[in-house]
Amino acid sequence: MRRKAGYMCGISGAVGAHLNAPQTALHRSLDAISHRGPDGQGTYFQSQVCMGMRRLAIIDLEGGDQPIYNEDETVAVVFNGEIYNYRELMAGLKSRGHTFATDSDTEVLVHLYEEKGERMLEDLRGMFAFSIHDTRDGSLFLARDRFGKKPLYYTRPASGGLLYASELKALRPLARAAGERWQINDQAIYDYLSLGVVPQPSTVYLGVYALPPGSWMRFREEHLEIQAYWQPEFHPKLTLSYDEAKERTRAEIGEATRLRLRSDVPLGVFLSGGVDSSVIAYEAAQQLGSTLQTFTVATGEGFDESPVAQRTAAHLGVKNTILKLEVSPLEGLQEMVRAYDQPYSDSSAIPSLGISRLARQHVTVVLNGDGGDEVFAGYRRYVAAVRSAALDVVPKGVARTLAAGLAPFAGARRSPLGFAARFTRGLALSPAERYLAWTTDMLREGDKQRVWRGGPVLPTEERIAAIQRPELGALDGQLATDARINLLSDLLVKMDIATMAHSLEGRSPLLDHRVAEFAWRLPDAYRVRGGTPKAVLRDAYRSRLPDEVIGGAKRGFEIPLVRWLQGELRPILLDTLGGAEALVRGYVDGAFIDALLRREVMTDRNWAYIVYALLVLELWLQEEKSRE
């Protein structure tokens, strides 16, 4: 009987490392990520290699724990993710003589590796992080998907070898078994004050890294090789009419959605009132018809989009379930700090955890509209980027004067004047500083030089400048930087942790690499058209979705952060940040923190986000101290 094995899960392992009680260490590592795979686990021990996985069964549910082997068991894999085109790949491999023992996407990996080595990654369409032990040469091969949807962390102990895991909480038991004690990375804290997240490939710990997206690494005899196999490309530009672009947009998204509907467990679509999730619901409905389940969050807040989503579901003729989300600010904050392992200040992680918990009561797999803004240019900053290309001739002094005049409106971030304030401020800044002003709008280098109390660090702007690609135009340059900073270290981390914390698999058709490669090569005027962001995507579905969706303003999945900080979170804010013994005061000047709490400074920036980021950092530092 053929074994069945289709999984979303978490992985961990070690090669060449001197571990105290390696079996115990691996099991502790896997226990730490049991939420990623509650359906079972598998382990592999051979010579200097141990690998393990936790399993969440998605495709072909009958048994079949990993690892999975090739025909003669000289190659073994543990795998986290989904290979959406596995059926097509399997058919090709069988035609070339490979014998399969399972019906899973996992086994495709070992046979592709046999044929192509690292070039196997060119054929994969999905989200993944995996490790392959090749007993023929004693190497361990690890890889991560193109965007970095699935996480993979690693470290090299002083005693030798390599340790890796899907989450830092799973890497820690292996590191301790190797005699390692982690130290906080001051540079990561410094970057966090500007970005609100720790930018990959760094982590908050010295000597612990994330494998970059679109990269593989091979470890053999104490030699570690890391290579990129993919990066966002924007040229050559496509030469096609706008009508042809709309048709191609629908075709690419339709195919990406079709592939992501493959599942042997209950599946649905997260449907908000926005364009991106509505597009995915439309394409899924073309495949599944009225059997499609959609899920919408009802928050009861002013930005509740459930009425629009219900009307969209009725328009599509599909079932819509309203998930009433009641969030306790304090409990949600504490859950988020525990789940995310590192300082992470995207406040929408709190409702994301809540909605994932509710959705898991109905389905195991959920499709979403993540990535539509970063692929099709949906944020207002992309409009700003297009306009800045023409306005860069404005003298910096004039731009600073304009920005100063608009500074009082900067706090109203969603308003046209608030956007204008940040836009004009950005015109007076360097490209790296402009990126910060147009995204997080937190602390920049000049601010941090005055308030930093930690160890020696480098400007965060230098890190951003190293990522930026000056050979690209203004719009493409903004998109490329977002893919490597905002998307990678914020949005994808948020969705992975929030869904997997509740054993829910999230799939993002708009982050299919073929969809992205198509969209990025479209002319600027197709993506930002007459001041309208995401124009080609909106127009491609204009006659297929309600007008209120196509023409609706972007609002995002937000919490009332200012109200929370002035209300439910005020006591913990004062008890933690406001206390002289606050651990964060070892990194940030206490007088600045006090002035911030009194709202006397940073009022022309994202004040609430800065305060919230410091609160999260303090709570994380307290958690870290308790682990010592």
C-alpha positions as CSV (number, residue, x, y, z in Angstrom):
1,M,0.0,0.0,0.0
2,R,1.3,3.4,-0.9
3,R,2.1,5.7,2.1
4,K,0.3,9.0,2.1
5,A,2.1,12.1,3.3
6,G,1.2,15.7,2.7
7,Y,2.2,18.2,5.4
8,M,2.4,21.7,6.7
9,C,4.7,21.5,9.7
10,G,7.8,22.7,11.5
11,I,11.3,21.2,11.2
12,S,14.5,21.2,13.2
13,G,17.8,19.4,13.1
14,A,21.6,19.4,13.5
15,V,24.6,18.2,11.5
16,G,28.1,17.8,12.8
17,A,27.2,19.3,16.2
18,H,28.3,18.0,19.6
19,L,25.0,17.7,21.3
20,N,24.4,16.5,24.9
21,A,21.8,13.8,24.6
22,P,20.9,14.5,21.0
23,Q,17.6,12.5,20.9
24,T,16.4,14.4,24.0
25,A,17.4,17.7,22.5
26,L,15.7,17.0,19.2
27,H,12.5,15.9,20.9
28,R,12.5,19.1,23.1
29,S,13.0,21.1,19.9
30,L,10.0,19.5,18.3
31,D,7.9,19.8,21.4
32,A,8.5,23.6,21.3
33,I,6.8,23.8,17.9
34,S,4.0,21.2,18.4
35,H,1.5,23.9,17.5
36,R,2.9,23.9,13.9
37,G,2.1,20.2,13.6
38,P,-0.3,18.6,16.1
39,D,-0.9,15.5,13.9
40,G,2.4,13.7,14.7
41,Q,6.1,13.8,14.3
42,G,9.0,12.1,12.7
43,T,12.7,11.9,13.5
44,Y,15.9,10.8,11.7
45,F,19.2,9.9,13.2
46,Q,22.2,8.9,11.2
47,S,25.9,9.4,11.9
48,Q,26.4,13.1,12.6
49,V,22.9,14.2,11.4
50,C,19.6,14.4,13.2
51,M,16.4,15.8,11.7
52,G,12.9,16.1,12.9
53,M,9.5,17.4,11.9
54,R,6.1,18.1,13.4
55,R,3.2,17.2,11.1
56,L,0.0,19.0,10.2
57,A,-1.7,16.8,7.6
58,I,-3.1,18.6,4.6
59,I,-2.9,16.3,1.5
60,D,-3.3,12.5,1.5
61,L,-4.1,12.0,5.2
62,E,-3.3,8.3,5.8
63,G,-0.2,8.0,7.9
64,G,3.3,8.6,6.5
65,D,5.5,10.6,8.9
66,Q,8.6,12.2,7.5
67,P,11.4,11.7,6.8
68,I,10.8,10.7,3.2
69,Y,13.5,8.8,1.3
70,N,14.5,8.2,-2.3
71,E,14.4,4.6,-3.7
72,D,17.6,3.4,-2.1
73,E,17.3,5.6,1.0
74,T,20.5,7.4,0.3
75,V,18.6,10.7,0.4
76,A,16.2,11.8,3.1
77,V,14.1,15.0,3.6
78,V,12.2,16.8,6.3
79,F,9.9,19.5,4.9
80,N,7.8,22.4,6.0
81,G,5.5,23.8,3.4
82,E,3.5,23.0,0.3
83,I,4.7,22.4,-3.2
84,Y,1.6,23.4,-5.2
85,N,2.7,22.0,-8.5
86,Y,3.7,18.6,-7.1
87,R,1.3,16.6,-9.2
88,E,2.8,18.0,-12.4
89,L,6.4,17.5,-11.1
90,M,5.6,13.9,-9.9
91,A,4.2,13.0,-13.4
92,G,7.4,14.2,-15.0
93,L,9.6,12.3,-12.5
94,K,7.7,9.1,-13.0
95,S,8.0,9.4,-16.7
96,R,11.8,9.6,-16.2
97,G,11.9,6.4,-14.2
98,H,11.5,7.5,-10.6
99,T,9.5,5.2,-8.3
100,F,7.3,6.8,-5.6
101,A,6.4,5.2,-2.3
102,T,3.9,8.0,-1.4
103,D,1.4,10.3,-3.1
104,S,2.9,13.4,-1.5
105,D,4.5,16.7,-2.4
106,T,7.3,15.9,0.0
107,E,8.6,12.9,-1.9
108,V,8.9,15.0,-5.0
109,L,11.8,16.8,-3.3
110,V,14.1,13.9,-2.9
111,H,13.7,12.7,-6.5
112,L,14.2,16.2,-7.9
113,Y,17.3,16.5,-5.8
114,E,18.6,13.3,-7.2
115,E,18.2,14.7,-10.7
116,K,19.2,18.3,-10.4
117,G,20.8,19.1,-7.0
118,E,20.3,22.7,-6.0
119,R,18.8,23.5,-9.5
120,M,15.7,21.6,-8.3
121,L,14.6,24.8,-6.7
122,E,13.9,26.3,-10.1
123,D,11.0,23.9,-10.6
124,L,9.2,24.4,-7.3
125,R,6.1,26.5,-7.0
126,G,5.2,26.9,-3.4
127,M,6.2,27.9,0.1
128,F,8.8,25.8,1.7
129,A,11.8,25.3,4.0
130,F,13.4,21.9,4.0
131,S,16.6,20.0,4.8
132,I,17.9,17.0,2.7
133,H,20.6,14.7,4.0
134,D,22.6,13.2,1.2
135,T,24.5,10.1,2.6
136,R,26.4,9.8,-0.7
137,D,28.6,12.8,0.1
138,G,27.7,13.4,3.7
139,S,26.2,16.8,3.0
140,L,23.1,18.6,4.4
141,F,21.2,20.7,1.9
142,L,18.7,23.3,3.1
143,A,16.6,25.7,1.2
144,R,13.9,28.4,1.6
145,D,11.2,29.6,-0.8
146,R,11.6,32.7,-3.0
147,F,9.7,35.2,-0.8
148,G,10.6,33.6,2.6
149,K,7.0,32.6,3.4
150,K,8.3,29.7,5.5
151,P,10.9,30.5,8.1
152,L,14.3,28.8,8.6
153,Y,16.7,29.9,11.3
154,Y,20.2,28.5,11.9
155,T,23.3,28.9,14.1
156,R,26.8,27.5,14.2
157,P,27.9,26.5,17.7
158,A,31.5,27.2,18.8
159,S,32.0,23.5,19.2
160,G,31.3,22.9,15.5
161,G,28.4,21.9,13.3
162,L,25.1,23.5,12.3
163,L,21.8,23.8,14.0
164,Y,18.5,24.8,12.4
165,A,14.8,25.1,13.1
166,S,11.5,26.7,11.9
167,E,11.2,28.9,14.9
168,L,13.7,30.3,17.4
169,K,11.9,28.6,20.3
170,A,12.8,25.3,18.6
171,L,16.4,26.2,17.9
172,R,17.1,27.1,21.5
173,P,17.0,23.5,23.0
174,L,19.5,22.4,20.3
175,A,21.7,25.3,21.1
176,R,21.6,24.6,24.8
177,A,22.5,21.0,24.1
178,A,25.5,22.2,22.2
179,G,26.6,24.3,25.2
180,E,25.5,27.7,23.7
181,R,24.0,30.5,25.7
182,W,22.5,33.2,23.4
183,Q,23.3,36.9,23.8
184,I,21.1,39.8,22.7
185,N,22.1,41.5,19.5
186,D,22.2,45.2,20.2
187,Q,22.2,46.0,16.4
188,A,18.9,44.1,16.1
189,I,17.4,46.3,18.9
190,Y,18.7,49.4,17.2
191,D,17.2,48.4,13.8
192,Y,13.9,47.5,15.6
193,L,13.6,51.1,16.8
194,S,13.4,52.2,13.2
195,L,11.6,49.2,11.6
196,G,9.4,47.8,14.3
197,V,10.7,44.4,13.5
198,V,14.2,42.7,13.4
199,P,15.2,42.7,9.8
200,Q,16.3,39.4,8.3
201,P,18.8,37.7,8.0
202,S,19.7,39.0,11.4
203,T,17.8,37.9,14.6
204,V,17.7,39.4,18.0
205,Y,20.5,37.0,19.1
206,L,24.1,37.2,18.2
207,G,25.3,34.5,15.8
208,V,21.7,33.3,15.0
209,Y,20.4,34.0,11.5
210,A,17.5,33.4,9.1
211,L,18.4,31.8,5.8
212,P,17.7,34.6,3.3
213,P,14.7,34.1,1.1
214,G,15.3,32.6,-2.3
215,S,18.5,30.9,-1.0
216,W,19.9,27.5,-0.3
217,M,22.8,26.4,1.9
218,R,24.9,23.3,2.0
219,F,26.9,22.1,5.0
220,R,29.7,19.5,4.7
221,E,32.7,18.9,6.8
222,E,32.5,22.2,8.7
223,H,32.1,24.2,5.4
224,L,28.9,26.2,5.0
225,E,28.0,27.5,1.5
226,I,25.1,29.9,1.0
227,Q,23.8,30.9,-2.4
228,A,20.8,32.9,-3.7
229,Y,18.8,31.2,-6.5
230,W,16.2,34.0,-7.0
231,Q,15.6,37.6,-6.4
232,P,12.8,40.0,-7.5
233,E,13.3,41.1,-11.2
234,F,11.7,44.1,-12.8
235,H,13.2,44.0,-16.3
236,P,12.8,43.6,-19.2
237,K,9.5,45.4,-19.2
238,L,6.6,43.6,-21.0
239,T,5.3,45.2,-24.2
240,L,1.5,44.6,-24.1
241,S,-1.6,46.7,-24.2
242,Y,-3.5,47.6,-21.0
243,D,-6.3,45.3,-22.0
244,E,-3.8,42.4,-22.6
245,A,-2.3,43.2,-19.2
246,K,-5.7,42.9,-17.5
247,E,-6.3,39.6,-19.2
248,R,-2.9,38.2,-18.2
249,T,-3.4,39.4,-14.7
250,R,-6.6,37.3,-14.4
251,A,-5.0,34.3,-16.0
252,E,-1.9,34.4,-13.7
253,I,-3.9,34.8,-10.5
254,G,-6.5,32.3,-11.6
255,E,-3.8,29.6,-12.1
256,A,-2.0,30.5,-8.8
257,T,-5.4,30.2,-7.0
258,R,-6.3,26.9,-8.7
259,L,-3.1,25.3,-7.5
260,R,-3.6,26.5,-4.0
261,L,-7.0,24.9,-3.8
262,R,-5.5,21.4,-3.6
263,S,-6.3,20.0,-0.2
264,D,-7.8,17.0,1.5
265,V,-8.9,19.0,4.5
266,P,-11.5,21.7,4.9
267,L,-10.4,24.9,3.1
268,G,-11.7,28.5,2.9
269,V,-10.8,32.0,2.0
270,F,-10.3,35.0,4.3
271,L,-12.6,37.7,2.8
272,S,-12.3,41.3,3.9
273,G,-13.8,44.3,2.2
274,G,-10.6,44.9,0.2
275,V,-9.6,44.2,-3.4
276,D,-6.9,41.6,-2.8
277,S,-9.0,39.0,-0.8
278,S,-12.0,39.7,-3.0
279,V,-10.0,38.8,-6.1
280,I,-8.9,35.5,-4.5
281,A,-12.5,34.7,-3.4
282,Y,-13.6,35.4,-7.0
283,E,-11.0,33.1,-8.5
284,A,-11.7,30.4,-5.9
285,A,-15.4,30.6,-6.7
286,Q,-14.7,30.0,-10.3
287,Q,-13.2,26.7,-9.3
288,L,-15.4,25.6,-6.4
289,G,-18.6,27.4,-7.1
290,S,-21.2,27.7,-4.3
291,T,-19.3,25.1,-2.2
292,L,-16.6,27.7,-1.4
293,Q,-16.5,28.9,2.2
294,T,-15.4,32.4,3.0
295,F,-14.6,33.9,6.4
296,T,-14.9,37.5,7.5
297,V,-13.9,39.2,10.7
298,A,-16.4,41.4,12.5
299,T,-14.7,43.6,15.0
300,G,-17.5,46.0,15.9
301,E,-15.0,48.9,15.4
302,G,-15.3,51.8,13.0
303,F,-13.1,50.0,10.4
304,D,-15.3,46.8,10.4
305,E,-15.4,45.6,6.8
306,S,-17.8,42.7,7.3
307,P,-20.8,44.4,5.7
308,V,-18.9,44.9,2.5
309,A,-17.5,41.4,2.6
310,Q,-20.9,39.9,3.1
311,R,-22.2,41.7,0.0
312,T,-19.2,40.5,-2.0
313,A,-19.9,36.9,-0.9
314,A,-23.5,37.3,-2.0
315,H,-22.4,38.7,-5.3
316,L,-20.1,35.7,-5.8
317,G,-22.8,33.2,-4.7
318,V,-20.6,31.7,-2.0
319,K,-21.1,31.0,1.7
320,N,-19.8,33.6,4.1
321,T,-19.2,33.0,7.8
322,I,-18.8,36.0,10.1
323,L,-16.2,35.4,12.8
324,K,-16.9,37.8,15.6
325,L,-13.5,38.8,17.0
326,E,-13.4,40.1,20.6
327,V,-9.8,41.0,21.5
328,S,-8.6,41.7,25.0
329,P,-5.8,44.2,24.4
330,L,-3.7,43.0,27.4
331,E,-4.2,39.3,26.8
332,G,-3.7,39.7,23.1
333,L,-0.5,41.6,23.6
334,Q,0.9,38.9,26.0
335,E,0.0,36.1,23.6
336,M,1.7,38.0,20.8
337,V,5.0,38.5,22.7
338,R,5.1,34.8,23.6
339,A,4.3,33.6,20.1
340,Y,6.7,35.8,18.0
341,D,10.0,34.9,19.7
342,Q,11.6,38.3,18.8
343,P,10.5,42.0,19.4
344,Y,7.7,42.4,16.9
345,S,5.6,45.6,16.9
346,D,3.1,45.2,14.0
347,S,0.0,45.6,16.2
348,S,-2.2,43.8,13.6
349,A,-0.5,40.6,14.8
350,I,-2.9,40.6,17.8
351,P,-6.2,40.4,15.7
352,S,-4.4,38.1,13.2
353,L,-3.8,35.6,16.1
354,G,-7.4,35.9,17.1
355,I,-8.9,35.4,13.6
356,S,-6.6,32.4,13.0
357,R,-7.9,30.8,16.2
358,L,-11.5,31.3,15.2
359,A,-10.9,30.2,11.6
360,R,-9.3,26.9,12.8
361,Q,-12.6,25.9,14.3
362,H,-14.0,25.7,10.7
363,V,-11.1,24.9,8.3
364,T,-7.4,23.7,8.3
365,V,-6.4,25.7,5.2
366,V,-7.2,29.3,4.4
367,L,-6.4,31.4,1.3
368,N,-5.7,35.1,1.7
369,G,-4.9,38.2,-0.3
370,D,-1.5,38.8,1.2
371,G,1.1,40.3,-1.1
372,G,-1.3,42.1,-3.4
373,D,0.1,45.5,-2.3
374,E,3.7,44.6,-2.6
375,V,3.2,42.8,-6.0
376,F,0.8,45.2,-7.8
377,A,1.8,48.4,-6.0
378,G,-1.1,49.0,-3.7
379,Y,0.2,51.4,-1.0
380,R,0.1,55.2,-1.2
381,R,3.8,55.2,-0.9
382,Y,4.0,53.8,-4.4
383,V,2.0,56.7,-5.7
384,A,4.5,58.9,-3.8
385,A,7.4,57.0,-5.4
386,V,6.1,57.7,-8.9
387,R,5.5,61.4,-8.1
388,S,8.9,61.8,-6.4
389,A,10.6,60.8,-9.6
390,A,9.4,64.1,-11.1
391,L,9.8,66.1,-7.9
392,D,13.4,65.1,-6.9
393,V,14.5,68.3,-8.6
394,V,12.9,70.3,-5.8
395,P,15.7,71.7,-3.6
396,K,16.0,69.9,-0.2
397,G,15.5,73.2,1.6
398,V,12.2,73.9,-0.1
399,A,11.1,70.3,0.7
400,R,12.0,70.8,4.4
401,T,10.1,74.0,4.5
402,L,7.0,72.4,3.0
403,A,7.4,69.4,5.4
404,A,7.6,71.8,8.4
405,G,4.4,73.5,7.4
406,L,2.6,70.2,7.2
407,A,4.1,68.7,10.3
408,P,1.1,69.4,12.5
409,F,-1.0,67.0,10.3
410,A,1.5,64.2,10.3
411,G,-0.2,62.4,13.2
412,A,-3.3,61.8,11.2
413,R,-1.7,59.1,9.1
414,R,-4.7,58.0,7.1
415,S,-5.7,61.5,6.1
416,P,-4.7,63.2,2.8
417,L,-2.8,65.9,4.8
418,G,-1.0,63.3,6.9
419,F,0.1,61.5,3.7
420,A,1.2,64.8,2.3
421,A,3.2,65.5,5.4
422,R,5.2,62.3,5.2
423,F,5.5,62.6,1.4
424,T,7.1,66.1,1.6
425,R,9.3,65.1,4.5
426,G,10.6,62.2,2.4
427,L,11.6,64.4,-0.4
428,A,14.2,66.1,1.8
429,L,15.8,62.8,2.9
430,S,18.3,60.4,1.5
431,P,16.8,57.3,-0.2
432,A,17.2,55.1,2.9
433,E,15.8,57.8,5.2
434,R,12.9,58.3,2.8
435,Y,12.1,54.6,2.9
436,L,11.7,54.8,6.7
437,A,9.6,58.0,6.5
438,W,7.2,56.5,4.0
439,T,6.8,53.2,5.8
440,T,7.1,52.8,9.6
441,D,7.8,56.6,10.2
442,M,9.5,55.7,13.6
443,L,13.0,56.7,14.7
444,R,15.7,57.7,12.3
445,E,19.5,57.9,12.8
446,G,19.5,61.4,14.1
447,D,16.9,60.5,16.7
448,K,18.6,57.4,17.8
449,Q,22.0,59.0,18.2
450,R,20.5,61.2,20.9
451,V,18.6,58.5,22.8
452,W,20.6,55.2,22.3
453,R,22.2,53.7,25.4
454,G,23.2,50.3,24.1
455,G,26.4,49.1,22.6
456,P,28.2,50.1,19.4
457,V,26.0,49.9,16.3
458,L,25.7,50.9,12.7
459,P,23.0,53.2,11.3
460,T,19.9,51.2,10.2
461,E,19.9,53.4,7.1
462,E,23.2,51.7,6.0
463,R,21.4,48.4,6.1
464,I,18.5,49.7,4.0
465,A,20.9,51.4,1.5
466,A,22.7,48.0,1.1
467,I,19.4,46.4,0.1
468,Q,18.1,49.2,-2.2
469,R,18.7,48.8,-5.9
470,P,19.6,52.3,-7.4
471,E,19.6,50.9,-10.9
472,L,15.8,50.6,-10.7
473,G,13.3,53.4,-11.2
474,A,11.5,54.9,-8.2
475,L,8.5,52.6,-8.2
476,D,10.4,49.4,-8.8
477,G,13.0,50.5,-6.3
478,Q,10.3,50.9,-3.6
479,L,8.8,47.6,-4.4
480,A,12.1,45.8,-4.4
481,T,13.0,47.2,-1.0
482,D,9.6,46.4,0.4
483,A,10.0,42.8,-0.7
484,R,13.3,42.5,1.3
485,I,12.2,44.4,4.4
486,N,8.5,45.1,5.0
487,L,7.2,42.0,3.3
488,L,9.9,39.6,4.5
489,S,10.4,40.6,8.1
490,D,7.0,41.9,9.0
491,L,4.0,40.7,6.9
492,L,5.2,37.2,6.2
493,V,6.4,36.7,9.7
494,K,3.0,37.9,11.0
495,M,1.0,35.5,8.9
496,D,3.2,32.5,9.4
497,I,3.3,32.8,13.2
498,A,-0.3,33.8,13.6
499,T,-1.7,31.0,11.5
500,M,0.7,28.2,12.7
501,A,0.2,29.2,16.3
502,H,-3.3,27.7,15.8
503,S,-2.3,24.9,13.4
504,L,-3.9,26.8,10.5
505,E,-2.2,26.8,7.1
506,G,-2.3,30.1,5.2
507,R,-1.8,30.2,1.4
508,S,-1.2,33.4,-0.6
509,P,-1.9,33.1,-4.3
510,L,-0.8,36.7,-5.0
511,L,2.7,35.8,-3.7
512,D,3.1,33.1,-6.3
513,H,6.4,33.9,-7.9
514,R,5.0,33.8,-11.4
515,V,2.3,36.3,-10.5
516,A,4.9,38.6,-9.0
517,E,7.4,38.3,-11.9
518,F,4.6,39.2,-14.3
519,A,3.3,42.1,-12.3
520,W,6.7,43.6,-11.6
521,R,7.6,43.7,-15.3
522,L,4.5,45.7,-16.1
523,P,5.0,49.4,-17.0
524,D,4.7,51.8,-14.1
525,A,1.6,53.4,-15.7
526,Y,-0.2,50.1,-15.5
527,R,0.3,49.7,-11.8
528,V,-0.1,53.3,-10.7
529,R,-2.5,54.9,-13.1
530,G,-3.7,58.5,-12.7
531,G,-2.8,58.4,-9.0
532,T,-4.6,55.2,-8.4
533,P,-2.5,52.4,-6.8
534,K,-2.9,48.8,-7.9
535,A,-4.7,50.0,-11.1
536,V,-4.3,47.0,-13.3
537,L,-5.5,44.6,-10.6
538,R,-8.6,46.8,-9.9
539,D,-9.4,47.2,-13.6
540,A,-8.9,43.5,-14.3
541,Y,-11.7,42.6,-11.9
542,R,-13.8,45.8,-12.3
543,S,-16.8,44.1,-14.0
544,R,-16.4,40.9,-11.8
545,L,-16.5,42.4,-8.3
546,P,-18.8,45.0,-6.7
547,D,-17.8,48.7,-7.4
548,E,-17.6,49.4,-3.7
549,V,-14.7,46.9,-3.5
550,I,-12.9,48.0,-6.7
551,G,-13.1,51.7,-5.7
552,G,-12.8,51.3,-2.0
553,A,-10.0,53.0,0.0
554,K,-7.3,50.8,1.6
555,R,-7.7,50.6,5.3
556,G,-5.8,47.5,6.4
557,F,-6.5,45.1,9.3
558,E,-5.8,47.5,12.2
559,I,-6.5,47.9,15.9
560,P,-7.4,51.2,17.6
561,L,-3.9,51.5,18.8
562,V,-4.0,55.1,20.2
563,R,-7.2,54.3,22.1
564,W,-5.7,51.1,23.5
565,L,-2.5,53.0,24.6
566,Q,-4.6,55.6,26.3
567,G,-7.1,53.1,27.7
568,E,-6.8,49.4,28.3
569,L,-3.0,49.3,27.9
570,R,-2.3,52.4,29.9
571,P,-1.7,50.7,33.2
572,I,0.8,48.2,31.8
573,L,2.4,50.9,29.8
574,L,3.1,53.0,32.9
575,D,4.0,50.0,35.1
576,T,6.6,48.8,32.6
577,L,8.0,51.6,30.4
578,G,7.2,54.2,33.1
579,G,9.2,52.5,35.8
580,A,12.8,53.5,36.4
581,E,13.8,49.8,36.5
582,A,12.4,49.1,33.0
583,L,14.9,46.9,31.1
584,V,14.4,48.9,27.9
585,R,16.0,51.9,29.6
586,G,19.3,50.1,29.2
587,Y,18.9,50.7,25.4
588,V,16.9,53.9,25.2
589,D,17.3,57.1,27.3
590,G,14.8,57.2,30.1
591,A,14.1,60.9,29.8
592,F,13.1,60.3,26.2
593,I,10.8,57.5,27.2
594,D,9.1,59.7,29.8
595,A,8.7,62.5,27.4
596,L,7.2,60.1,24.9
597,L,4.7,58.8,27.4
598,R,3.6,62.4,28.0
599,R,3.3,62.8,24.3
600,E,5.8,65.7,24.2
601,V,8.1,64.2,21.5
602,M,7.6,62.4,18.2
603,T,4.2,63.9,17.6
604,D,5.1,64.5,14.0
605,R,5.9,60.8,13.6
606,N,4.0,57.5,14.1
607,W,3.8,58.3,17.9
608,A,1.5,55.4,18.8
609,Y,3.7,52.9,16.9
610,I,6.8,54.1,18.6
611,V,5.3,53.8,22.1
612,Y,3.8,50.4,21.3
613,A,7.1,49.2,19.9
614,L,8.9,50.1,23.1
615,L,6.2,48.4,25.2
616,V,6.6,45.2,23.2
617,L,10.4,45.4,23.5
618,E,10.1,45.8,27.3
619,L,7.8,42.8,27.6
620,W,10.1,40.8,25.3
621,L,13.1,41.7,27.4
622,Q,11.3,40.6,30.6
623,E,10.4,37.3,28.9
624,E,14.0,36.8,27.8
625,K,15.3,37.5,31.4
626,S,12.9,34.9,32.7
627,R,14.5,32.3,30.3
628,E,18.0,32.9,31.6
